[in-house]
């Protein structure tokens, strides 16, 4: 078998680094989407015509 050079270990390290940062980014995106969805809907609803009051947006019917 051929001798493994420095480039191979650097590639493995880079792959792990990218995988860790991708996982970290996806976890942060999940939290942002989870906590930001309802406020986004309220803001969009308040900027429509006719302009509803906040209580009308939060009422179930």
SETI-789158 format. One record per residue (C-alpha): residue in three letters; chain; z, x, y; residue number from 1. Coordinates in steps of 0.5 Angstrom, whole numbers, plus 2048, in hexadecimal, padded with zeros to 3 digits. Example, Ala and Ser with C-alpha at 12.3 -4.5 7.8 and 13.67 -1.06 7.14 Angstrom:
[atom "ALA" "A" [810 819 7F7] 1]
[atom "SER" "A" [80E 81B 7FE] 2]
***
This chain:
[atom "UNK" "A" [800 800 800] 1]
[atom "UNK" "A" [7FF 802 807] 2]
[atom "UNK" "A" [804 805 80B] 3]
[atom "UNK" "A" [806 800 811] 4]
[atom "UNK" "A" [806 802 818] 5]
[atom "UNK" "A" [809 801 81E] 6]
[atom "UNK" "A" [804 7FC 820] 7]
[atom "UNK" "A" [806 7F7 81A] 8]
[atom "UNK" "A" [80D 7F7 81C] 9]
[atom "UNK" "A" [80B 7F6 823] 10]
[atom "UNK" "A" [807 7F0 821] 11]
[atom "UNK" "A" [80D 7ED 81D] 12]
[atom "UNK" "A" [812 7EE 823] 13]
[atom "UNK" "A" [80D 7EA 827] 14]
[atom "UNK" "A" [80C 7E5 823] 15]
[atom "UNK" "A" [813 7E3 822] 16]
[atom "UNK" "A" [814 7E4 82A] 17]
[atom "UNK" "A" [80E 7DF 82B] 18]
[atom "UNK" "A" [811 7DA 825] 19]
[atom "UNK" "A" [818 7DB 829] 20]
[atom "UNK" "A" [816 7D9 830] 21]
[atom "UNK" "A" [811 7D3 82D] 22]
[atom "UNK" "A" [817 7D0 829] 23]
[atom "UNK" "A" [81B 7D1 830] 24]
[atom "UNK" "A" [816 7CE 834] 25]
[atom "UNK" "A" [815 7C8 830] 26]
[atom "UNK" "A" [81D 7C7 82F] 27]
[atom "UNK" "A" [81D 7C7 837] 28]
[atom "UNK" "A" [817 7C2 837] 29]
[atom "UNK" "A" [81A 7BD 833] 30]
[atom "UNK" "A" [821 7BD 837] 31]
[atom "UNK" "A" [81D 7BC 83D] 32]
[atom "UNK" "A" [818 7B7 83A] 33]
[atom "UNK" "A" [81E 7B3 837] 34]
[atom "UNK" "A" [822 7B3 83E] 35]
[atom "UNK" "A" [81D 7B3 843] 36]
[atom "UNK" "A" [819 7AD 840] 37]
[atom "UNK" "A" [81D 7A7 842] 38]
[atom "UNK" "A" [81E 7AA 849] 39]
[atom "UNK" "A" [816 7AB 849] 40]
[atom "UNK" "A" [815 7A4 848] 41]
[atom "UNK" "A" [81A 7A1 84D] 42]
[atom "UNK" "A" [816 7A6 852] 43]
[atom "UNK" "A" [80F 7A3 850] 44]
[atom "UNK" "A" [812 79C 850] 45]
[atom "UNK" "A" [815 79D 857] 46]
[atom "UNK" "A" [80E 7A0 85A] 47]
[atom "UNK" "A" [80A 79A 858] 48]
[atom "UNK" "A" [808 793 85C] 49]
[atom "UNK" "A" [80B 78F 85D] 50]
[atom "UNK" "A" [811 793 85E] 51]
[atom "UNK" "A" [817 791 859] 52]
[atom "UNK" "A" [81E 792 85A] 53]
[atom "UNK" "A" [822 797 856] 54]
[atom "UNK" "A" [826 791 853] 55]
[atom "UNK" "A" [81F 78E 851] 56]
[atom "UNK" "A" [81D 794 84E] 57]
[atom "UNK" "A" [823 795 849] 58]
[atom "UNK" "A" [824 78D 848] 59]
[atom "UNK" "A" [822 78C 840] 60]
[atom "UNK" "A" [81D 786 842] 61]
***
